[in-house]
Amino acid sequence: MTDGTRPDGDRTAAAPGRHAVVVGGGLAGLTSALALADAGVRVTLLESRPRLGGLAFSFRRGDLTVDNGQHVYLRCCTAYRWFLDRIEGAALAPLQDRLDVPVLDAARPEGRRLGRLRRDPLPVPLHLGRSLATYPHLSLAERARVGRAALALKALDPTDPALDSQDFGSWLAAHGQSPRAVEALWDLVGVATLNAVASDASLGLAAMVFKTGLLSDPGAADIGWARVPLGELHDRLARRALDSAGVRTEVRTRVTSVSPHENGRWSVQVPGETLEADTVVLAVPQREAYELLPPGALDAPERLLDIGTAPILNVHVVYDRKVLGRPFVAALGTPVQWVFDRTDASGLKQGQYLALSQSVAQDEIDAPVAELRERYLPELRRLLPRSRGAEVKDFFVTRERTATFAPTPGVGRLRPGARTKAPGLYLAGAWTATGWPATMESAVRSGVGAADAALRALGRPRPSRLFALKETAHRTATGDTPRGPGRQPGETGAAQRGGIR
């Protein structure tokens, strides 16, 4: 049990009579459980998998520790940064000192392929001025038009429901962006953060990504990523934090039903046990949430089934020698999107281990490994000259067929807020109405939102440092109070809100 001491130094007496059950041990569920426990609520966390971390996890392959996919976050991801601090893992996933993205165009002659997207220590939008002016993958005229489009984008309000119904590609075309500019800049960033090309993405979500990440603060887009396996952060350290907070954590435990009592309490059924709770947080994927919701909890629960999903494919290649001299690169003129060096994090002692993160992978997600090998190894030889004489020691793929929700136009009206119409029942997950696309940041923010709503209903004080951080971050991102699509009446900014995931 927690002793009532919260990480921000406040002290709250534990209340054994108040019990919360959190269903789901991904980032949303972990955040909800920690925030509730920090406020003195007794918490039980139930996860059906044998590990915590949701879709940001690691596994063993021989001597390697492999992440299922590359996940990064940005400096503007203040909620995920709080989460890292809360589990004492921030030092293991540091940020760049300053945004610097090498971009290689495989279609250009060797020696002339490298461009860079980086920032200077200047105010917005001048911080990107020099980088844009010298970006070699666009013509001078295209660079000028990109600058004008960025200023127009900065004037948009991402929480305006009208933007949700429009697609980003049409907006870019209307603002003079050529197909080359979309490929070499807008989709370079957007595909990795939204998991959709501009023509398939909601303008509201795209505006949120670019306005918050590139146009809100000079350092907002600085990139951070784990220098250790994700399981070290989202499973081992998270489990230690839960234990220290007094959370009862049960893995390999699937919830079969969630039922309200007439007295306002809840029953959560798992094989062999029924848990009684004052409040329940469903921090599971939207289809699983739909199956567990009791009748009347949402006005139109079938809308959850209308939230589409999008896959991400990760290609893993182990070479007998070093073939990439940078921590990561983005690529143009090739099917390869982003390449990360995972050698040290995986524990590899000799050679180099590269992970390719391939978003918008609908056409490849079910392709046989042999076919993917034939497609991607020649592309890596074309992109990375030092790989041409290297021996491939291992080649494998990981597939997340439902990695994210699909950020299509109109998805905002489908995303529910944290509150349901059933008192004491709350929703969390990157797919809920956070205002963000399906990133680690969105997942953590949704957990904050669900915990905030539950604590208000329980009459418990809120962990001040977490919620103050969240509210400040939201105002920074939007420049206003939240009013995004899907927000429930009376809900605060807690329910509004990693980069490559």
PyMOL commands that set and color helices and strands:
alter all, ss='L'
color gray80, all
select helices_A, chain A and resi 27-38+78-86+90-92+126-133+140-154+161-164+168-174+179-194+198-200+203-214+230-244+286-292+303-306+343-346+369-383+385-387+411-414+440-458+464-478+493-495
alter helices_A, ss='H'
color red, helices_A
select strands_A, chain A and resi 15-23+41-46+58-61+64-67+72-74+100-105+114-118+223-225+248-250+257-260+266-270+273-277+279-282+309-319+328-332+338-341+352-358+392-405+425-427
alter strands_A, ss='S'
color yellow, strands_A
deselect
rebuild
show_as cartoon
